[in-house]
Amino acid sequence: MTTYQEILETLQAQLQLNIELLNLAKEKTQILKENDTSRLMAVSQQEERLVRSVIDAEKKRGKLVAKLNWGKDKLENLVEMSLKDAPELSREIQMTGEQLKAVLEELELINNLNDKIIGFVLDQIEFTKNVLLSDDSPTTYKKSKGNYASEAQRLDKKLFEDKF
């Protein structure tokens, strides 16, 4: 098997792994919307395993490209070099690389959406926590004990009593 064949196989493996990550990211979006934490944990574990596999495949591809000893690691350069050395694989390498690029772009968009959803949920949790656990008492603008109406007066009770 030539180095270009190994690179093609590695690119195909990376494509398949990233398609699986993309499917998990889409599933994660739905899980976040449904607020299903147990499914979220399971998907996150699957995602972590896939990411490790993607990293391993990327390292392998990097070593194979280094083995060619031409020092450039971009798809365009790889296609250009394969045209010279292995023209029969050149088109397949190019197509696989383009598919991989498209999947990675879509994965980035979905991951950014998921990140925004998680940020929104965390903001809601922080807000709720602050409201429920606040030691600050609400204020009133009523005139009492010689104070002016514009001056805030603290109530002696929490917003939510612990007596319930």
Backbone hydrogen bonds in HBPLUS format (Angstrom, degrees):
<---DONOR---> <-ACCEPTOR-->    atom                        ^
c    i                          cat <-CA-CA->   ^        H-A-AA   ^      H-
h    n   atom  resd res      DA  || num        DHA   H-A  angle D-A-AA Bond
n    s   type  num  typ     dist DA aas  dist angle  dist       angle   num
A0006-GLU N   A0002-THR O   3.03 MM   4  6.40 156.0  2.09 148.4 155.1     1
A0007-ILE N   A0003-THR O   2.83 MM   4  6.11 152.7  1.90 147.8 155.9     2
A0008-LEU N   A0004-TYR O   2.91 MM   4  6.09 158.9  1.95 143.7 149.3     3
A0009-GLU N   A0005-GLN O   2.92 MM   4  6.19 162.7  1.95 149.8 154.1     4
A0010-THR N   A0006-GLU O   2.89 MM   4  6.08 154.3  1.95 145.2 152.7     5
A0011-LEU N   A0007-ILE O   2.80 MM   4  6.06 158.8  1.84 153.8 159.6     6
A0012-GLN N   A0008-LEU O   2.88 MM   4  6.13 156.5  1.93 150.5 157.2     7
A0013-ALA N   A0009-GLU O   2.87 MM   4  6.14 150.7  1.96 143.3 151.7     8
A0014-GLN N   A0010-THR O   2.83 MM   4  6.11 157.2  1.88 149.1 155.6     9
A0015-LEU N   A0011-LEU O   2.84 MM   4  6.07 154.5  1.91 146.5 153.9    10
A0016-GLN N   A0012-GLN O   2.97 MM   4  6.21 163.7  1.99 148.2 151.7    11
A0017-LEU N   A0013-ALA O   2.92 MM   4  6.15 164.2  1.95 152.8 157.1    12
A0018-ASN N   A0014-GLN O   2.89 MM   4  6.03 159.2  1.94 149.6 155.5    13
A0019-ILE N   A0015-LEU O   2.90 MM   4  6.11 144.6  2.02 147.7 157.7    14
A0020-GLU N   A0016-GLN O   3.06 MM   4  6.34 153.7  2.13 145.5 152.2    15
A0021-LEU N   A0017-LEU O   2.93 MM   4  6.28 150.4  2.01 142.4 151.2    16
A0022-LEU N   A0018-ASN O   2.84 MM   4  6.00 150.6  1.93 140.4 148.5    17
A0023-ASN N   A0019-ILE O   2.96 MM   4  6.25 157.0  2.01 147.9 153.3    18
A0024-LEU N   A0020-GLU O   2.97 MM   4  6.26 154.2  2.04 145.6 152.9    19
A0025-ALA N   A0021-LEU O   2.83 MM   4  6.06 150.8  1.91 146.7 155.3    20
A0026-LYS N   A0022-LEU O   2.97 MM   4  6.27 155.4  2.04 149.4 155.3    21
A0027-GLU N   A0023-ASN O   2.99 MM   4  6.22 157.4  2.04 144.1 150.6    22
A0028-LYS N   A0024-LEU O   2.73 MM   4  5.92 149.7  1.82 145.5 155.0    23
A0029-THR N   A0025-ALA O   3.00 MM   4  6.28 146.1  2.12 143.0 150.8    24
A0030-GLN N   A0026-LYS O   3.33 MM   4  6.72 159.5  2.38 147.2 150.6    25
A0031-ILE N   A0027-GLU O   2.92 MM   4  6.21 156.6  1.97 149.4 156.9    26
A0032-LEU N   A0028-LYS O   2.80 MM   4  6.01 157.9  1.85 152.2 157.4    27
A0033-LYS N   A0029-THR O   3.04 MM   4  6.30 153.4  2.11 145.6 152.8    28
A0034-GLU N   A0030-GLN O   2.98 MM   4  6.23 145.3  2.10 144.0 153.5    29
A0035-ASN N   A0031-ILE O   2.84 MM   4  5.94 115.0  2.26 137.1 154.4    30
A0036-ASP N   A0031-ILE O   3.25 MM   5  5.57 163.3  2.28 146.4 150.7    31
A0035-ASN N   A0032-LEU O   3.19 MM   3  4.87 143.3  2.33  90.9 101.6    32
A0040-LEU N   A0036-ASP O   3.00 MM   4  6.18 149.8  2.09 146.4 156.1    33
A0041-MET N   A0037-THR O   2.99 MM   4  6.18 152.7  2.06 145.5 150.7    34
A0042-ALA N   A0038-SER O   3.22 MM   4  6.50 159.5  2.26 143.8 148.9    35
A0043-VAL N   A0039-ARG O   2.91 MM   4  6.12 164.6  1.93 153.8 157.8    36
A0044-SER N   A0040-LEU O   2.90 MM   4  6.00 153.9  1.97 144.4 152.2    37
A0045-GLN N   A0041-MET O   3.03 MM   4  6.27 148.1  2.13 144.8 152.5    38
A0046-GLN N   A0042-ALA O   3.10 MM   4  6.43 158.7  2.15 148.0 153.4    39
A0047-GLU N   A0043-VAL O   2.83 MM   4  6.01 159.9  1.87 150.5 156.8    40
A0048-GLU N   A0044-SER O   2.93 MM   4  6.09 150.7  2.02 141.0 148.4    41
A0049-ARG N   A0045-GLN O   3.14 MM   4  6.44 157.5  2.19 147.6 152.4    42
A0050-LEU N   A0046-GLN O   3.02 MM   4  6.30 161.1  2.05 153.0 158.2    43
A0051-VAL N   A0047-GLU O   2.88 MM   4  6.10 156.8  1.94 150.9 157.3    44
A0052-ARG N   A0048-GLU O   3.09 MM   4  6.35 157.2  2.15 146.4 151.8    45
A0053-SER N   A0049-ARG O   3.11 MM   4  6.43 153.5  2.18 144.3 151.5    46
A0054-VAL N   A0050-LEU O   2.84 MM   4  6.16 153.3  1.91 151.2 159.1    47
A0055-ILE N   A0051-VAL O   2.91 MM   4  6.16 159.7  1.95 151.9 156.9    48
A0056-ASP N   A0052-ARG O   2.98 MM   4  6.25 157.7  2.03 146.7 152.7    49
A0057-ALA N   A0053-SER O   2.92 MM   4  6.17 158.4  1.97 148.9 154.6    50
A0058-GLU N   A0054-VAL O   2.87 MM   4  6.08 153.6  1.94 149.2 156.9    51
A0059-LYS N   A0055-ILE O   2.94 MM   4  6.19 154.7  2.00 149.1 155.6    52
A0060-LYS N   A0056-ASP O   2.97 MM   4  6.23 158.2  2.02 146.8 153.0    53
A0061-ARG N   A0057-ALA O   2.89 MM   4  6.13 159.4  1.93 148.1 153.6    54
A0062-GLY N   A0058-GLU O   2.89 MM   4  6.08 156.1  1.94 145.5 152.4    55
A0063-LYS N   A0059-LYS O   2.94 MM   4  6.24 153.3  2.01 149.2 155.9    56
A0064-LEU N   A0060-LYS O   2.96 MM   4  6.24 155.8  2.02 149.4 156.3    57
A0065-VAL N   A0061-ARG O   2.89 MM   4  6.14 158.2  1.94 152.4 158.2    58
A0066-ALA N   A0062-GLY O   2.92 MM   4  6.09 153.9  1.99 142.4 150.2    59
A0067-LYS N   A0063-LYS O   2.87 MM   4  6.07 139.5  2.04 139.3 150.7    60
A0068-LEU N   A0065-VAL O   3.09 MM   3  5.26 135.0  2.30  98.9 110.7    61
A0069-ASN N   A0066-ALA O   2.89 MM   3  5.02 139.8  2.05 100.4 113.0    62
A0078-LEU N   A0074-LYS O   2.92 MM   4  6.21 153.8  1.99 150.6 159.2    63
A0079-VAL N   A0075-LEU O   2.80 MM   4  6.06 162.4  1.83 159.4 163.0    64
A0080-GLU N   A0076-GLU O   2.94 MM   4  6.10 159.1  1.99 143.7 150.1    65
A0081-MET N   A0077-ASN O   2.89 MM   4  6.09 160.9  1.92 148.4 153.1    66
A0082-SER N   A0078-LEU O   2.85 MM   4  6.00 155.2  1.91 146.3 154.0    67
A0083-LEU N   A0079-VAL O   2.91 MM   4  6.10 142.3  2.06 145.9 155.3    68
A0084-LYS N   A0081-MET O   3.14 MM   3  5.34 126.3  2.44  98.5 111.3    69
A0085-ASP N   A0081-MET O   2.98 MM   4  6.26 165.8  2.00 153.9 157.9    70
A0086-ALA N   A0082-SER O   2.62 MM   4  4.86 149.6  1.71 129.5 140.3    71
A0089-LEU N   A0086-ALA O   3.00 MM   3  5.65 152.3  2.08 121.4 128.9    72
A0093-ILE N   A0089-LEU O   2.91 MM   4  6.10 159.2  1.95 161.1 167.4    73
A0094-GLN N   A0090-SER O   2.96 MM   4  6.19 160.1  2.00 151.1 156.8    74
A0095-MET N   A0091-ARG O   2.91 MM   4  6.15 164.1  1.93 151.3 155.1    75
A0096-THR N   A0092-GLU O   2.97 MM   4  6.04 165.7  1.99 147.1 151.5    76
A0097-GLY N   A0093-ILE O   2.91 MM   4  6.01 159.1  1.96 146.8 153.2    77
A0098-GLU N   A0094-GLN O   2.94 MM   4  6.15 153.9  2.01 148.8 155.7    78
A0099-GLN N   A0095-MET O   2.94 MM   4  6.17 156.9  1.99 149.3 155.6    79
A0100-LEU N   A0096-THR O   2.89 MM   4  6.09 157.9  1.94 148.3 154.9    80
A0101-LYS N   A0097-GLY O   2.92 MM   4  6.13 155.9  1.98 144.3 150.8    81
A0102-ALA N   A0098-GLU O   3.01 MM   4  6.25 158.9  2.06 146.4 151.3    82
A0103-VAL N   A0099-GLN O   2.96 MM   4  6.21 160.5  2.00 151.7 156.9    83
A0104-LEU N   A0100-LEU O   2.91 MM   4  6.11 160.5  1.95 151.6 157.1    84
A0105-GLU N   A0101-LYS O   2.97 MM   4  6.20 150.9  2.05 147.0 154.6    85
A0106-GLU N   A0102-ALA O   3.05 MM   4  6.31 161.4  2.09 148.8 153.3    86
A0107-LEU N   A0103-VAL O   2.83 MM   4  6.00 156.9  1.88 149.6 157.0    87
A0108-GLU N   A0104-LEU O   2.93 MM   4  6.08 151.3  2.01 141.2 148.5    88
A0109-LEU N   A0105-GLU O   3.13 MM   4  6.44 156.9  2.18 145.2 150.6    89
A0110-ILE N   A0106-GLU O   3.01 MM   4  6.30 165.3  2.03 154.8 158.1    90
A0111-ASN N   A0107-LEU O   2.86 MM   4  5.99 159.8  1.90 149.9 156.2    91
A0112-ASN N   A0108-GLU O   2.91 MM   4  6.08 151.2  1.99 146.3 153.9    92
A0113-LEU N   A0109-LEU O   3.01 MM   4  6.31 153.5  2.09 145.3 152.4    93
A0114-ASN N   A0110-ILE O   2.87 MM   4  6.16 163.2  1.90 152.1 156.5    94
A0115-ASP N   A0111-ASN O   2.88 MM   4  6.04 151.5  1.96 142.7 150.8    95
A0116-LYS N   A0112-ASN O   3.01 MM   4  6.28 151.5  2.09 144.5 151.5    96
A0117-ILE N   A0113-LEU O   2.93 MM   4  6.26 156.1  1.98 152.7 159.8    97
A0118-ILE N   A0114-ASN O   2.90 MM   4  6.13 164.0  1.93 152.1 156.1    98
A0119-GLY N   A0115-ASP O   2.91 MM   4  6.10 158.1  1.96 145.1 151.6    99
A0120-PHE N   A0116-LYS O   2.91 MM   4  6.11 156.4  1.97 147.4 153.4   100
A0121-VAL N   A0117-ILE O   2.95 MM   4  6.22 162.3  1.98 152.8 157.3   101
A0122-LEU N   A0118-ILE O   2.88 MM   4  6.10 160.9  1.92 152.7 158.1   102
A0123-ASP N   A0119-GLY O   2.93 MM   4  6.14 151.1  2.02 144.7 152.7   103
A0124-GLN N   A0120-PHE O   2.97 MM   4  6.28 154.5  2.04 148.1 154.9   104
A0125-ILE N   A0121-VAL O   2.93 MM   4  6.22 158.1  1.98 150.6 156.6   105
A0126-GLU N   A0122-LEU O   2.91 MM   4  6.11 162.3  1.95 148.4 153.2   106
A0127-PHE N   A0123-ASP O   2.90 MM   4  6.09 160.4  1.94 149.1 154.5   107
A0128-THR N   A0124-GLN O   2.91 MM   4  6.09 168.3  1.92 152.7 155.9   108
A0129-LYS N   A0125-ILE O   2.87 MM   4  6.02 161.3  1.90 151.2 156.8   109
A0130-ASN N   A0126-GLU O   2.93 MM   4  6.12 158.7  1.98 147.2 153.0   110
A0131-VAL N   A0127-PHE O   2.94 MM   4  6.23 155.2  2.00 151.8 158.6   111
A0132-LEU N   A0128-THR O   2.90 MM   4  6.08 168.4  1.92 155.5 158.5   112
A0133-LEU N   A0129-LYS O   2.86 MM   4  5.77 158.0  1.91 150.9 156.8   113
A0140-THR N   A0153-GLN O   3.16 MM  13  5.47 140.2  2.33 136.7 148.3   114
A0153-GLN N   A0140-THR O   3.22 MM  13  5.47 152.0  2.30 141.7 149.6   115
A0147-ASN N   A0144-SER O   3.06 MM   3  5.53 167.5  2.07 119.5 123.0   116
A0151-GLU N   A0148-TYR O   3.05 MM   3  5.53 154.3  2.12 112.6 120.4   117
